[in-house]
Amino acid sequence: MKLNIERGALLKSLGHIQSVVERRNTIPILSNVLLECEDGRLSLAATDLDIAIGESITVETEEAGGITAPAHTLYDIVRKLPEGSQVELYYDVDSGRLSISAGRSKFTLSCLPREDFPVMSEGDLPVSFKVTGVNLKRLIDKTRFAVSTEETRYYLNGIYLHAASDDNDEAVLRGVATDGHRLARFDVDQPEGAADMPGIIVPRKAVGELRKLIDEYEGEVEVSLSETKIRFTFADIVLTSKLIDGTFPDYSRVIPEGNDKNMEVDSKILAEAVDRVSTISSDKTRSVKLAMEPGQLNLSVNSPEHGTATEELSVSYESDSMEIGFNSRYLLDILAQIEGDVVQVTFADAAAPTILKDLTDEGALYVLMPMRV
């Protein structure tokens, strides 16, 4: 295998591919990236056996062939080569090494045969639809902060993606994430072909990799899935992932319907105030108390170790006076998702889940569980 490629193009593709590769691997081949060159295209692939990413780029081919090389080392080498340089990759069958040359720099890397590289079988992916990169980004950004990291409740370690109907009975593609303390739900218009999809849980790592890949992509992403696998195809990139084999809880039971105390407040002013008073809250609880009375909200934190903090805000609130406590970090995570100027917060009582809504975005809904303060 022998080819020439511009350093920037190779670096970009290696950046996409190598982030799937775990730093520590008991199986050596999983530390490697598969390089296959044919007909003026270089295909790169990496996998951790749960996720696989493949990408192809245009190169000047002198000799077709393929090999696997250490992913992180190859990425670091290319990253440190001079900007704008031409990179030559040459695999010498006799020595079993891959040489990387650019200008006066030359490196050689030990390789493993491409025949050993595991291929992730997709099986049949009967459901297929297209969703815009913009909608997919929003769906991920508005929900993934609430994904659980607790491995024992593995079925919460991803975004639950399914076809649903919104409050206006419109067909939507819905993403839901929860860690038991807060819940995020976000709807986008349902793409053609998505109505028959099964409810699936896309793992946290796959969500993170996908979000990085589509960061600058505005076009359509083709989504193909079955009950066990999902594949995202766009530009020259294919991301395939296993799905979480578990049942996502009935999230609709967590969303309260009887919340009758309504407060509207400037979301940025509230976020800044919560951030300020929580400076002295203890790291363990991070609790902040909200005390509402008509036209007014009092935020307070009382820490035995550090002292007290209070702040008063003008709000739109006409119901009976009440007090409720929240984890300030969870509250700030939700407020960070509010794009409009005003956040609508509806309460029932100090022990019941609270709903937060962005008045400029009907597709988004957040639920926050209270805590004792």
Summary of the structure (lengths in Angstrom):
residues: 373
radius of gyration: 25.1
end to end distance: 65.6
largest distance: 82.2
contacts: 1195
relative contact order: 0.11
helix: 23%
strand: 43%
